[in-house]
Amino acid sequence: MAEGALHHPAAEEIDLGAVLSALADPLRRRVVVELAERPDEERLCASFRLSVGKSTRTHHWRVLREAGLVYQRDAGNRLWMRLRSEDLDRRFPGLIAAVAAASRPS
């Protein structure tokens, strides 16, 4: 892996326990739900309005990436993120849709 490259697990290595652990946090779950609304779009990480400091946001991005929920791309001083919807649907059919549905207000 090149220096500074971000680690992403291969699709077949995405672990359900890691995914569920990452989704247990309400801020990370909110990010995944927002990404699921437009699964083919890439978003600037800074575009998410989270009421936490930069180091905490960085921690959340790392947890999501290492769990296999998102793909991140480093573009100089900007970090882009997109949901790994195809990989997740293949590994755990319906999981992201169920999380999104459960997160909608009743």
Sequence and secondary structure as in RCSB ss.txt:
>XXXX:A:sequence
MAEGALHHPAAEEIDLGAVLSALADPLRRRVVVELAERPDEERLCASFRLSVGKSTRTHHWRVLREAGLVYQRDA
GNRLWMRLRSEDLDRRFPGLIAAVAAASRPS
>XXXX:A:secstr
  TT      GGG  HHHHHHHHTSHHHHHHHHHHHHSTT  EEGGGS  SS HHHHHHHHHHHHHHTSEEEEEE
TTEEEEEE HHHHHHHSTTHHHHHHHHHS  
